[in-house]
Amino acid sequence: MLPLKTSNHDLTGNRFQRVFRLNLLDRFVPLGILRGGTGLKPALVLLFLHRCGGLLFFLLIRYERQMHRLYQLLRRRR
């Protein structure tokens, strides 16, 4: 049997597959956990962030100064 948690007490396994499987189960057997399940757009956003989140985080950390200036410009426009 596979361990449920890692040494950092995180859940093991693929998180997107777990959420997707729970979503499908909730659509057929309403458990009240996700209130009818997620839509297609949130599922695709979750999949994109799960697959590309590490690269996105790396780029945001590497170019933090430039991004901060961009955030300041966007904040002033509001």
CYANA upper distance limits for C-alpha pairs under 8 A (distance plus 0.5 A):
  3 PRO  CA     12 THR  CA      7.81
  4 LEU  CA     11 LEU  CA      6.42
  4 LEU  CA     12 THR  CA      6.34
  5 LYS  CA      9 HIS  CA      5.62
  5 LYS  CA     10 ASP  CA      5.77
  5 LYS  CA     11 LEU  CA      5.11
  5 LYS  CA     12 THR  CA      5.91
  6 THR  CA     10 ASP  CA      5.85
  6 THR  CA     11 LEU  CA      6.89
  6 THR  CA     12 THR  CA      6.52
 13 GLY  CA     18 ARG  CA      8.47
 14 ASN  CA     18 ARG  CA      6.93
 15 ARG  CA     19 VAL  CA      6.76
 16 PHE  CA     20 PHE  CA      6.52
 16 PHE  CA     46 LEU  CA      7.62
 16 PHE  CA     47 LEU  CA      6.91
 16 PHE  CA     50 HIS  CA      7.49
 17 GLN  CA     21 ARG  CA      6.45
 18 ARG  CA     22 LEU  CA      6.61
 19 VAL  CA     23 ASN  CA      6.49
 20 PHE  CA     24 LEU  CA      6.78
 20 PHE  CA     43 ALA  CA      8.16
 21 ARG  CA     25 LEU  CA      6.70
 22 LEU  CA     26 ASP  CA      6.52
 23 ASN  CA     27 ARG  CA      6.79
 23 ASN  CA     34 LEU  CA      7.60
 23 ASN  CA     36 GLY  CA      8.41
 23 ASN  CA     37 GLY  CA      5.50
 23 ASN  CA     38 THR  CA      7.13
 24 LEU  CA     28 PHE  CA      7.17
 24 LEU  CA     37 GLY  CA      7.86
 25 LEU  CA     29 VAL  CA      6.29
 25 LEU  CA     30 PRO  CA      8.07
 26 ASP  CA     30 PRO  CA      5.21
 26 ASP  CA     31 LEU  CA      6.25
 26 ASP  CA     32 GLY  CA      7.93
 26 ASP  CA     33 ILE  CA      7.83
 26 ASP  CA     34 LEU  CA      7.37
 26 ASP  CA     35 ARG  CA      8.20
 26 ASP  CA     36 GLY  CA      6.69
 26 ASP  CA     37 GLY  CA      6.51
 27 ARG  CA     36 GLY  CA      6.13
 27 ARG  CA     37 GLY  CA      6.48
 30 PRO  CA     35 ARG  CA      7.91
 30 PRO  CA     36 GLY  CA      7.13
 31 LEU  CA     35 ARG  CA      8.23
 32 GLY  CA     36 GLY  CA      7.83
 34 LEU  CA     38 THR  CA      7.43
 38 THR  CA     42 PRO  CA      6.93
 38 THR  CA     43 ALA  CA      7.12
 39 GLY  CA     43 ALA  CA      6.91
 40 LEU  CA     44 LEU  CA      6.68
 41 LYS  CA     45 VAL  CA      6.71
 42 PRO  CA     46 LEU  CA      6.57
 43 ALA  CA     47 LEU  CA      6.65
 44 LEU  CA     48 PHE  CA      6.58
 45 VAL  CA     49 LEU  CA      6.61
 46 LEU  CA     50 HIS  CA      6.48
 47 LEU  CA     51 ARG  CA      6.65
 48 PHE  CA     52 CYS  CA      6.25
 48 PHE  CA     53 GLY  CA      7.81
 49 LEU  CA     53 GLY  CA      5.04
 50 HIS  CA     54 GLY  CA      8.49
 52 CYS  CA     56 LEU  CA      6.70
 53 GLY  CA     57 PHE  CA      6.45
 54 GLY  CA     58 PHE  CA      6.63
 55 LEU  CA     59 LEU  CA      6.70
 56 LEU  CA     60 LEU  CA      6.64
 57 PHE  CA     61 ILE  CA      6.61
 58 PHE  CA     62 ARG  CA      6.57
 59 LEU  CA     63 TYR  CA      6.59
 60 LEU  CA     64 GLU  CA      6.08
 60 LEU  CA     67 MET  CA      7.69
 63 TYR  CA     67 MET  CA      6.64
 64 GLU  CA     68 HIS  CA      6.49
 65 ARG  CA     69 ARG  CA      7.01
 66 GLN  CA     70 LEU  CA      6.90
 67 MET  CA     71 TYR  CA      6.58
 68 HIS  CA     72 GLN  CA      6.69
 69 ARG  CA     73 LEU  CA      6.80
 70 LEU  CA     74 LEU  CA      6.71
 71 TYR  CA     75 ARG  CA      6.55
 72 GLN  CA     76 ARG  CA      6.78
 73 LEU  CA     77 ARG  CA      7.00
 74 LEU  CA     78 ARG  CA      7.41
